[in-house]
Amino acid sequence: MKKYFVLDTNVLLHNPNSIYSFADNTVVIPITVIEEIDHFKQDNTETGRNARFVIRTLDRLRSQGTLAKEVPLGKVKGNLIVDFESRLPREYPLRSDSPDNRILGTAYKYTSKKRAPVIFVSKDINARVKADALGIEAQDFEQEKVDFDTLYTGWREHKLPERDINRISRAKTFKPDFAVKPNEFVLLVAEDNTHKHLLMRSYASTTKIEKLKLQKKSVMNISPRNMQQVMSFDLLLDDRVQLVALIGQAGTGKTLVALAAGLHKVTKQNSYECMLVTRPIMPLGKDIGYLPGSKEEKLKSWMQPIYDNLSFILQVSRTSGTKGAKVDDLIDNNVIELEPLTYMRGRSIPNQFIVVDEAQNLTPHEVKTVISRAGHGSKLVLTGDPYQIDNPYLDSASNGLSYVVERMKDQKLFGAVRLERSERSTLASLAAELL
C-alpha cells in the first residue's frame, strides 16, 4: 500500500537527497520546513550547503508540475508534495505557535484524512516522542544507519593448538577455514596456553593471512602498548591502505598513533609532502562564543587536543636523544598543516597524510565530502569515538565514521581497527570503564 512520509527539517539538512529514499511512496514536505530551510541557506557551513541543495532540487521539481499537488520525483517512482498546514484539524491538541508543532500538525492532518499509512520522519528524538503521543507513527531517518553492535572491528581472535601456531609462525602464512576481509587482522591464540599468540593479517589475498610484516617496534619513539595499537601502526604505515578508520573510546591512543605515524611518514620516510590535520568544530558543553584573534589563534583553541598529542610525540623524541622541533616550528615549515574541516570543501589534496580527528561528529554526507578531497598519493585517517557524539542528530549507528567502516570494509584500500584498551592513565581507564 502507498505510504505518506512527512519529513522534518533536520532530515533534509542531514541528507539533502533524502527525498529520494522512500521508493514509490509520497514524500510530504510541510511549508514550515521550507521556511526553516530558508533560514539556513546563507550559512557557509555544510548545513547551509545542504539547505541550498534542497532548495535547488525543489526548484527543479517545479518543472514537473505544481508542488502543492503531487509531482513525480524522477529518480525514483515516488512523488513529492509541499503541503500548507494552515488548515489543521480543530481537534489538533498542540498549539501552532512553534515550527515543530506546525510540522507535526501536517502529519496529524494526513493521519486523519488519509486511508494510507502516514509516517513522520525526524532525527529529533523529542519530535518523534510528541508524534507518538499524537498517535502518529514516527521513525528516524535510517537509510544511512548501521548496526553498531555488529560493526566491523577490523580484527578477530581464532583459537588453535599451540603446535599449530608454532608451525604457522615458521611458515609465516596460513589459509584459514573462514573468510577474511581485506586488511583484516587475525589473532591466533593457543587453546592450551593463552599467553601464546600470533598476530596475522590479510595483505594481498583474502584467502590467506600472513605473519605481521611490521618490524619497527616504535614510531617517532612511540611504542605500541597493546595489540590493537600494533594493528593500527601496521595499517598506518602501509601506503597501499589509503583509508584507515581507528575507532576507540577516550584514551585508547587512536589520535596519538595516527599523528605519530603521519609524522614518521612525512619527516622520516618522505612518503608525503606534509601532514594535514583537521577536526569538526564541535565544542564540549556550552559554546564560549566567538574567539578573538587571527584565524591561526582561533584555530589553536579548537586544535588544542592535536597540539597536546603532537607536543607529547615531540617531547618523547627529545627525551630519547633525537633532535626534535616544536609544534609551531613544524607548522611554520609546512610539515604540519592544521585546517578547519569547513575549509576543506572544494579542495583537492594530493600527496598528503590527512588525519580527521573526532570523525564521529560528521554525518555520512560530510564524511563522503571529506574523503572525496583526497587527491593522488594521499592517505586519509579517520579517528573517533562513536560513544562520544556532540552532534544532536547523530548517534553511534548514524554517524559518518561508523557508516564508512560498514560501507568500506570489503575494499582493498581500506582498513579499520577498533581499539578497546585505554592507555592514557589508570584514572582515564577507570573512567572509560565505569562512568
Secondary structure, 3 states (H helix, E strand, C coil): CCCEEEECHHHHHHCCCHHHCCCCCEEEEEHHHHHHHHHHCCCCCHHHHHHHHHHHHHHHHHHHCCCCCCEECCCCCCEEEEECCCCCCCCCCCCCCCHHHHHHHHHHHHHHHCCCCEEEECCCHHHHHHHHHCCCEEECCCCCCCCHHHCCCCEEEEEECHHHHHHHHHHCEECCCCCCCCCCEEEEEECCEEEEEEEEECCCCCCCEEECCCCCCCECCECCCCHHHHHHHHHHCCCCCCEEEEEECCCCCHHHHHHHHHHHHHHHCCCCCEEEEECCCCCCCCCCCCCCCCHHHHHHHHCHHHHHHHHHHHHHHHHCCCCCCCHHHHHHCCCEEECCHHHHCCCCECCEEEEECCHHHCCHHHHHHHHCCECCCCEEEEEECCCCCCCCCCCCCCCHHHHHHHHHCCCCCEEEEEECCCCCCHHHHHHHHHC
